[in-house]
């Protein structure tokens, strides 16, 4: 049995037939593909995506100094009673929430909960600020309310040019916080604005986002290892004293 896929008026229909071809029907024409050719097209698309992903990740080692430096800043912040604020749009908003969740919960090891807030989750705040002010200031207003001088603020933008991310980091700088931008290859406007910029070497949004959450995981793991070691040393000290 061969599976034939037909497209008509943008609706997809699947049916089985003994034919060895694939018929794609539109309003204006019918295109016939051999089944094996269609299958090879699909495979090439997946393989190309994997290869593109691998190329980007093979270049991430060039970002080790920036990642190490930022992680040290974040640990110093948390040790001094500060917190992490993080925000982004769309997929980057999801990344912001993901990173905050890893710190408040756990990544791999048991340790104390660490203060982190994603400014992308409160729909009442997001909608009221967008309606009453402007979407450009949807993060800046929250930063103004919540940010302290010893905090760290991450703004995530694949282009580096998202207006509301720019305004959010500007406000964080005014408040005296340390700022870091997660961006794509050029860094956009955020590269010159933020105290540090982790620029993923790609111009493809999907590949940049994949690298952003990987880098977020690396940072969370390094922070967690620090606190796990600290906790272990503290326990040993108590045992020695008793």
N, C-alpha and C positions, 0 to 999 in steps of 0.2 A: 504493500500500500504506500502511495506517495501522498504527502499532505500538500494541498494547494491552498495558497493564501490569496484572496482577492480583495482589492481596495476599490470601493465605490462610494463616491461622495464623502470621502474621509472616514468611512466606516470600514472596519476590518471584519472579514468573514473567513472562517476556517472550515474546510471540508476535505474529505478524502476521496481520492480517485486513483485509478491505475496509471494515469499519465505520468510521464517522467519529467514534466516541465512545471514551472511555476508561472501562473498567469497573474499579472497585476493589472487590474482594470481601473481606469479613471473615467471621468466624464468625457474626455476627449480622445483617449487612445487606450489600446491594450498593449502591454509590453510583456514579452515572453522571456523568461529566464530558465535555464536548466537548473534543476534543484541543487546540484552540486556547486554551481557557480554562486548561487545565493548563500549557500552554507559557507563557502570560502570568504564571501564578502563579510559575513557576520564575524567569522573568526579573525579576520584581519583587523577589524575594528577593535576587538577586545585586545588582541596582541599589541596593536599600536598604543592603546591606552596604558597597558602594562609597561611597555618599553619606555613610554614618555615618563611614567611614574618613576621607573628605575633610574632614568637619566637624572631627573631632578634630585632624587634622594642620594644619588652618588656624589652630588655636589654639596650636600648639607654639611659635610665636615669642615667646609670653609667658614661656617657660622659658629663653630665651637667657641672661639674667643668671646663672641657676643653673647652666646647662651650662658657660658660660664660666668661672665661678668654680671649679666642680669640676674642670674640665680643667686649670686652673692649679695646683690642689692636687695633682693626679695627676702632672703634669710635675715639680713640685718634689720630690715623693716619689721618682720614678724617678731624678731627677738626684742625689739624696742617697743613692742606693743602696738605696732601699726597693722594695717590690713591691706589686702589686695582688692582693688576695684578693676573690673574688666568689662569691656563692651564691644559690640560689633553689630553689623547688619546682616540679616538673612542667615546664611550658613555660618558666618562669623559670629552671629549672635548665639547660635547653638554651640560654637566652640567656646565662647565666653562662659556660658552656663556649664559646659563640660569641665572646664578648668577649675571653676569655682567649686564644683561638686567634688572633684578629686581632692581638693585641699580640706574642705569641711568634713568630708567622709574619710576615705582612705584610698590610696592608689594600690599598694600591695601589702603594706605592713601596718600593724596596729601602732598608733601614736596619738598624741593629743589632737583635737580638732583645731584647724588653723583658719583664721578669719579671712574670708574671701566673699565678695559680693559681685554677682553679675547684674549690671544695670539694665538688663534686657527682659526682665521677667514680670514686672508688675504692670499689668495691662491698664490699670486705672491711672497710674502715673504716666505711662507712655502715651496713652490717648489724650489725657488732659493737657499734657505739655505740647503735644502735636497740635491740638485744637486751639488752646488758649495762647500759645506762643508761636512756635514754628518747629517743624520736625528737625531742623538743623540744630536746635538747642535741646533736644530730647535727652541727651546725656550730660551736657554742660550743666543744666539746672540740677540734676541729681548729684553731680560731682560737687557743685557749690554747696549743697546741703550736707553731704556725707564725708567729703574728703578732708583729711587732716595732713599737716605738714610732713609727718613721718610715714605716710602711706605710699604705696606703689600703685600706679595706674597703667593698665595695658589697654591700648586701643587697637582693634583688629580691622584692617581694611586691605583687601587684596590689591587694590589699585594704589592705595596710599593717599587717595584724594577725596574720600568720603567726607562731605561737609560736616556731618554731625560728629564724626570721630575727631576731626580737626578741632571743632569747638570744644569737645569734651576734654581733649588733651591741653588745649589752651587754658581752660579753667583750672585743670589740675596743676599746671605750672604756676598759675597765679596763687594757688593755695599752698605752694611750696612742696608738692609731692614729686616723687621721681617718676618719670614717664617713659614708657617703652611702646613702640609701634611694631606690630606684626604686619608685614606688607609683602608685596611681590617684588620682582627684581629691581625696579627703579626706586622704590621707596616713596615715590610721589612727593607731595607736599609734606607728608608726615616725617620724612627722613630728616629734613632740616628743622622741624619743629620739636620732635621728641628728644629727650636726653639720650636715648639709644634706639636703634632701629634694627630689627631682625628681618632682613630682606631675603625672602626665598627666591632662589635663582630660576624663576619661571615667569612667563606672562600669561599662562593658562590658569584661569580661576580655579578649576577643579584641582589641579596639581598643587597650587599654592595652598588651598584649604587643607589638602591631605597632609602637606608638610607642616602647616600651622598646628594642627592637633597633635602631630607627632612631637614637635618641639615642645608643645604644652605638656605632653606626657613626660618628656625628658626632664623638664624643669620641675614638675611635680615629684618625680622620682628622686631627683637630687635633693629637693627640700625635705622630702619624707625620710630619706636616708640620714640626713643631718639630724632630724628630730628623733629618729629611732636610735641613733648612736648616742645622742644626748641623754635620752631616757635610760638607755642601757648603762651608761656611765654613772648616772645618778643613782640607779638601783644598786650598782656595785659599791658606790660610796656609802650608802646607807648600811649595806651589809658589813662593810669594813668597820664602820663606826660602832655598830652594835656588837 
